[in-house]
Amino acid sequence: MIKVEGLYKNLGGQPILEDISFDIPSGELIAILGLSGAGKTVLLKHLIGLFRPDKGRVVIDGVNIDALSEAKLLKVRCNMGYLFQEGALYDFMDVFDNVAFPLREHTPLKSSQVAARVREVLKLVDLEGVEAKFPSQLSGGMKKRVGLARAIVLGAKVLLCDEPTSGLDPIRSNDISDLIAHVSRQIGSTTVITSHDINNSFRIANRLFIIDECRMAAIGTPQQLKASQNPFVRQFLQAGMTGSGEVYGE
């Protein structure tokens, strides 16, 4: 369970998030949408404790993570996975070592156990047989898959994905979106995605959060948001779904 209560955040003297509150039950897949600069990534970074609220709190499985020391926060993060927008792979490591890195840093597993776990998660993201390749030898979509494998290798109870379809063509955007949804179900994670990709977000998310001018403009299922009478929500969805074959309001 993720619970955010009255979260406020200023950066550089500018308000980024104001009075953000929501609950995410365990196992739900949520997409956070909004215009560029709306604060989506800032909100995501609060959920893993990279940012701390100016006011309000973030509670993960009953623990107020804003009150934790860095040492205790690190233990909480071991149950969380973060997929960075560009994958954030280590260029000097091959795929195997990139995925194995969290296991070597945070577990006492033997080399054979690490190898078995790496193969397991690479199979889960449809990347068998690429362990010896380096990031420079991978396509954009493959880098995202390796990043996803690394994010879940510790058995993430919470999976956070920052713009996972960024930089991908429509076909690969669909593929990575479907893969995230599949992996989330397989490992039983609570998953939060930030995205500009309205069509894929509506396809895979249980609920969607839309941020406008630092505040939460709407929370609901795809069907509820398509029926919204909020002017910003209507304009945002109409613009994002142009050419998608969707009929707004159905």
ZABA-238526 format. One record per residue (C-alpha): residue in three letters; x negated, y, z. Coordinates in steps of 0.25 Angstrom, whole numbers, padded with zeros to 4 digits, always signed. Layout:
ALAXYZ ...
END
This chain:
MET+0000+0000+0000 ILE-0005+0014-0004 LYS+0001+0026+0003 VAL-0002+0040+0000 GLU+0004+0051+0009 GLY+0004+0066+0007 LEU-0009+0066-0001 TYR-0016+0080-0004 LYS-0029+0082-0011 ASN-0036+0095-0016 LEU-0049+0094-0024 GLY-0057+0107-0026 GLY-0046+0115-0020 GLN-0036+0110-0030 PRO-0024+0101-0025 ILE-0024+0088-0032 LEU-0014+0080-0024 GLU-0003+0085-0016 ASP+0006+0077-0007 ILE+0005+0064-0014 SER+0012+0052-0007 PHE+0015+0038-0012 ASP+0015+0023-0008 ILE+0010+0012-0016 PRO+0015-0002-0012 SER+0005-0013-0013 GLY+0004-0019-0026 GLU+0010-0008-0034 LEU+0004-0002-0046 ILE+0005+0013-0047 ALA+0001+0023-0058 ILE-0002+0038-0054 LEU+0000+0047-0066 GLY-0001+0062-0068 LEU-0008+0072-0077 SER-0023+0074-0077 GLY-0028+0080-0065 ALA-0015+0076-0057 GLY-0023+0069-0046 LYS-0021+0055-0050 THR-0036+0051-0048 VAL-0037+0059-0035 LEU-0025+0052-0030 LEU-0031+0038-0033 LYS-0044+0042-0027 HIS-0037+0045-0014 LEU-0031+0031-0014 ILE-0045+0025-0013 GLY-0051+0035-0004 LEU-0060+0042-0013 PHE-0052+0055-0010 ARG-0046+0058+0003 PRO-0033+0067+0004 ASP-0033+0081+0009 LYS-0020+0077+0016 GLY-0012+0064+0016 ARG-0017+0050+0016 VAL-0019+0038+0008 VAL-0015+0024+0015 ILE-0019+0011+0009 ASP-0013-0001+0015 GLY-0010+0006+0028 VAL-0024+0013+0029 ASN-0026+0028+0028 ILE-0038+0028+0019 ASP-0041+0043+0021 ALA-0044+0041+0035 LEU-0054+0030+0033 SER-0069+0031+0033 GLU-0077+0028+0021 ALA-0081+0015+0026 LYS-0067+0011+0029 LEU-0062+0017+0016 LEU-0072+0008+0008 LYS-0065-0005+0014 VAL-0052+0000+0009 ARG-0057+0003-0004 CYS-0062-0012-0005 ASN-0047-0015-0007 MET-0046-0005-0018 GLY-0050-0004-0032 TYR-0052+0008-0041 LEU-0053+0008-0056 PHE-0059+0021-0060 GLN-0055+0028-0073 GLU-0067+0025-0081 GLY-0070+0012-0074 ALA-0082+0017-0067 LEU-0091+0005-0070 TYR-0106+0005-0066 ASP-0113+0006-0080 PHE-0125-0001-0074 MET-0117-0014-0070 ASP-0111-0024-0079 VAL-0096-0028-0077 PHE-0099-0039-0067 ASP-0107-0030-0058 ASN-0097-0018-0059 VAL-0086-0027-0055 ALA-0094-0035-0044 PHE-0099-0022-0038 PRO-0087-0020-0028 LEU-0089-0035-0024 ARG-0104-0033-0021 GLU-0102-0020-0013 HIS-0090-0024-0005 THR-0089-0039-0003 PRO-0098-0050+0002 LEU-0095-0059-0010 LYS-0106-0068-0016 SER-0111-0066-0030 SER-0103-0078-0035 GLN-0090-0072-0028 VAL-0093-0059-0034 ALA-0095-0065-0048 ALA-0082-0073-0047 ARG-0074-0060-0042 VAL-0079-0052-0054 ARG-0075-0062-0064 GLU-0062-0063-0058 VAL-0059-0048-0059 LEU-0065-0047-0073 LYS-0055-0058-0077 LEU-0044-0051-0071 VAL-0047-0038-0079 ASP-0049-0047-0092 LEU-0064-0044-0092 GLU-0070-0058-0092 GLY-0084-0060-0097 VAL-0089-0045-0097 GLU-0097-0046-0084 ALA-0110-0043-0090 LYS-0105-0031-0098 PHE-0109-0017-0094 PRO-0099-0005-0094 SER-0105+0001-0106 GLN-0101-0012-0114 LEU-0086-0011-0110 SER-0074-0004-0116 GLY-0066+0006-0108 GLY-0056-0004-0105 MET-0066-0015-0101 LYS-0072-0005-0091 LYS-0058-0002-0085 ARG-0057-0017-0083 VAL-0070-0018-0076 GLY-0067-0007-0068 LEU-0054-0013-0064 ALA-0061-0026-0061 ARG-0070-0019-0051 ALA-0059-0012-0045 ILE-0052-0025-0041 VAL-0064-0034-0038 LEU-0062-0032-0023 GLY-0048-0036-0024 ALA-0042-0022-0024 LYS-0029-0020-0016 VAL-0028-0006-0022 LEU-0032-0003-0036 LEU-0033+0011-0041 CYS-0035+0014-0056 ASP-0039+0028-0061 GLU-0034+0030-0075 PRO-0037+0016-0079 THR-0032+0018-0094 SER-0041+0031-0096 GLY-0049+0030-0108 LEU-0042+0018-0114 ASP-0034+0016-0127 PRO-0019+0013-0125 ILE-0021-0002-0127 ARG-0032-0003-0116 SER-0025+0006-0107 ASN-0013-0004-0108 ASP-0023-0015-0105 ILE-0029-0009-0093 SER-0016-0004-0087 ASP-0010-0018-0089 LEU-0023-0024-0083 ILE-0022-0015-0070 ALA-0008-0019-0068 HIS-0012-0034-0070 VAL-0024-0033-0061 SER-0015-0026-0050 ARG-0005-0037-0050 GLN-0016-0048-0050 ILE-0023-0042-0038 GLY-0011-0036-0031 SER-0017-0022-0030 THR-0010-0009-0028 THR-0014-0001-0040 VAL-0014+0014-0043 ILE-0017+0019-0056 THR-0019+0034-0061 SER-0016+0036-0075 HIS-0013+0045-0087 ASP-0008+0033-0094 ILE+0007+0034-0092 ASN+0012+0023-0101 ASN+0003+0012-0094 SER+0006+0017-0080 PHE+0021+0016-0083 ARG+0018+0002-0088 ILE+0010-0004-0076 ALA+0014+0004-0064 ASN+0024+0001-0053 ARG+0025+0016-0050 LEU+0019+0028-0055 PHE+0015+0041-0048 ILE+0015+0054-0056 ILE+0007+0066-0050 ASP+0009+0080-0055 GLU+0003+0093-0049 CYS-0004+0085-0037 ARG+0009+0079-0033 MET+0017+0066-0035 ALA+0027+0069-0046 ALA+0033+0056-0046 ILE+0032+0041-0041 GLY+0040+0030-0047 THR+0041+0018-0056 PRO+0040+0020-0071 GLN+0055+0020-0073 GLN+0057+0030-0062 LEU+0046+0039-0068 LYS+0052+0038-0082 ALA+0065+0043-0076 SER+0059+0054-0068 GLN+0065+0068-0069 ASN+0052+0075-0064 PRO+0048+0085-0075 PHE+0033+0082-0074 VAL+0035+0067-0074 ARG+0044+0067-0086 GLN+0034+0076-0094 PHE+0022+0067-0089 LEU+0028+0054-0093 GLN+0034+0059-0106 ALA+0020+0064-0110 GLY+0013+0052-0106 MET+0023+0042-0112 THR+0023+0049-0126 GLY+0022+0038-0137 SER+0023+0027-0127 GLY+0036+0022-0131 GLU+0042+0025-0118 VAL+0055+0032-0117 TYR+0055+0042-0106 GLY+0066+0040-0095 GLU+0069+0025-0099 
END
